[in-house]
């Protein structure tokens, strides 16, 4: 009985999803701007650079997660806040150190 009700519910929800699909009656040769483009690509690259820098820093793990979430949830503003207010010089790992001989 439960399986039959579940199957009917799934079929009904699938039918509703099909009905909710947009129907185009004319060809859409041109659509308005949907974001992205060159500016979106530049923001994406800068965000990835910020994430790599955050993950490689010597911050505590909770601070890394918070900074990554800020940059992820607010891509442009979060990246600007990170680059100006994160005290990056203090938290850099310093690169490679020479092996004492």
C-alpha positions as CSV (number, residue, x, y, z in Angstrom):
1,X,0.0,0.0,0.0
2,X,2.8,2.4,1.0
3,X,4.8,1.6,-2.2
4,X,1.7,2.3,-4.4
5,X,1.1,5.6,-2.7
6,X,4.8,6.6,-3.0
7,X,4.8,5.6,-6.7
8,X,1.6,7.7,-7.3
9,X,3.2,10.7,-5.5
10,X,6.4,10.4,-7.6
11,X,4.4,10.3,-10.8
12,X,2.3,13.3,-9.8
13,X,5.4,15.3,-8.9
14,X,7.0,14.4,-12.2
15,X,3.9,15.5,-14.1
16,X,4.0,18.8,-12.2
17,X,7.6,19.3,-13.1
18,X,6.8,18.7,-16.8
19,X,4.0,21.2,-16.7
20,X,6.2,23.8,-15.1
21,X,8.7,23.6,-17.9
22,X,8.7,26.7,-20.0
23,X,7.2,26.4,-23.5
24,X,8.7,28.6,-26.2
25,X,6.6,29.4,-29.2
26,X,9.2,31.4,-31.0
27,X,12.9,31.0,-31.6
28,X,15.0,32.9,-29.1
29,X,17.9,34.0,-31.2
30,X,18.9,36.8,-28.8
31,X,18.4,36.8,-25.1
32,X,19.3,39.5,-22.6
33,X,22.5,39.5,-20.6
34,X,22.6,36.6,-18.2
35,X,25.8,37.5,-16.3
36,X,29.1,36.0,-16.6
37,X,31.2,36.9,-19.6
38,X,34.7,38.3,-19.3
39,X,34.0,40.2,-16.0
40,X,32.5,37.0,-14.5
41,X,35.5,35.0,-15.6
42,X,37.9,37.5,-14.0
43,X,35.9,37.5,-10.7
44,X,36.0,33.6,-10.8
45,X,39.8,33.6,-11.3
46,X,40.4,36.1,-8.5
47,X,38.1,34.2,-6.2
48,X,40.0,30.9,-6.8
49,X,43.3,32.7,-6.2
50,X,41.8,34.0,-2.9
51,X,40.6,30.5,-1.9
52,X,44.1,29.0,-2.6
53,X,45.7,31.8,-0.6
54,X,43.3,31.3,2.3
55,X,43.8,27.5,2.3
56,X,47.6,27.8,2.2
57,X,47.8,30.4,5.0
58,X,48.7,29.5,8.6
59,X,45.3,30.6,10.0
60,X,43.3,28.4,12.3
61,X,41.0,26.0,10.4
62,X,37.8,27.8,11.6
63,X,39.1,31.1,10.3
64,X,40.0,29.5,7.0
65,X,36.4,28.2,6.7
66,X,34.9,31.5,7.6
67,X,37.0,33.4,5.0
68,X,36.3,30.8,2.3
69,X,32.6,31.1,3.0
70,X,32.7,34.9,2.9
71,X,34.5,34.8,-0.5
72,X,32.1,32.1,-1.7
73,X,28.8,33.7,-0.6
74,X,29.8,37.2,-1.7
75,X,32.2,36.8,-4.6
76,X,33.0,40.4,-5.4
77,X,32.6,42.1,-2.0
78,X,34.0,39.1,-0.1
79,X,37.1,39.1,-2.3
80,X,37.6,42.9,-1.8
81,X,37.1,42.5,2.0
82,X,39.6,39.7,2.1
83,X,42.3,41.5,0.1
84,X,42.0,44.7,2.0
85,X,41.3,43.6,5.6
86,X,42.6,40.0,6.1
87,X,46.1,40.9,7.2
88,X,47.5,38.6,4.6
89,X,51.2,39.4,5.2
90,X,51.0,38.1,8.8
91,X,49.3,34.8,7.8
92,X,51.4,33.9,4.8
93,X,53.3,30.7,5.2
94,X,56.4,32.4,4.0
95,X,57.2,30.0,1.2
96,X,60.0,27.6,1.5
97,X,62.6,27.7,4.2
98,X,66.2,26.6,3.7
99,X,67.1,23.3,5.3
100,X,69.8,23.9,8.0
101,X,73.0,22.1,7.3
